[in-house]
Every structure is written in structure tokens, then in C-alpha cells.
Amino acid sequence: MTPVEQQVWDALTAVIDPELNVSIVDLGLIYEVEVRDARVQLVWYPVWSIARMSPKARRQLGIGGNLHDHQNR
């Protein structure tokens, strides 16, 4: 990861989901940061699952136990 990509990643970590009060990075909504020609591209694949959430986000939301139990909800 380049220094600029790390800066973008760090800035995205500060973005809080207003309904859940958890960082969008911790929620696993940010898959990758790649900086090319100052463009932003949204990628919707692979489909999000609870397994993408950080342990911190799962704790904040009270989601514990086996992740496989939550994946198909």
C-alpha cells in the first residue's frame, strides 16, 4: 500500500455509519483502496458478509459466536 493509499484508508476509518455508530472500515464496507489518477471506483463484489466486519465492529454491535451462524441472515 502506498503512503497516499494509507492516508485514504485512515481517512475512511474516521467515517462513521450514522445508524450503527461504527466505522465503515470496521464494518467491512471498504474492500480495498487503490489510488490511480485521483479517481474513485466503487466495487460491489464480492457481496458483503458479516465475516468482513472487524472484531471491534462485531463487539460494538453485540455480534459474537460463530460467524457462520450469521452469514446467511
N, C-alpha and C positions, 0 to 999 in steps of 0.2 A: 504494500500500500504506500502510495506516495504521501509526502507531507500534506499536500493540498487535500487529498482524499481523506486523510486522517482528520484534518480540520473540518471537512464537511461532515464526516461521521460524528465527530464531537458535537458539532452544532445540532445535528439531528437528534442526538441523545437528549438535548435540552427541550425538545418538542414533546409536550405532554398531551396525551389523549384527554380531551376535556370531559368525557363521560367516565373514564376509568381512572384518571389521575395517575397514569403510568406512562413512562417514556415510550414513544413509538418504536424506538430501537429495542427496548426491553420486551415489548410486545411481539417482537419478531416481524414487524411490518416492513422493516428495511432489510432487504436481502443482500444488497451489495452496493458499494459506492465506487463508481468509476468516473473519472473526470477526463473528458475529451472535448476540446473546443468549446468549453463553457456551456455545454448542453446538459439538459436533464431528461432522462428517459425513465418512464415508469414501466415496471415489468410486473406482470401479474401471474407469472409462472415460476416455480411450481406453486400450486394452490397452497395458501396458508393453512397451517395446522397448529394446534396448541404446542406441539413439540418445538416450534420455532421460538416460543417465549423463553426468556431468561429465567433462571431460578428465582431471581429477585422479583420479577413481574408475577410469577406464579404465587410466591409468598404474599405479595401485596394484595392479590385478588383472592387469596384463600384457596388456591387450587393446589392440591397435593396428591399424594398417592401415585398410582401407576399412570403414566401419560397415555398409555394405550386405552385406558378406560375412558379418556376424554376426547380422543381424536375423532370419533365419528359423531360427535354431538353437533 
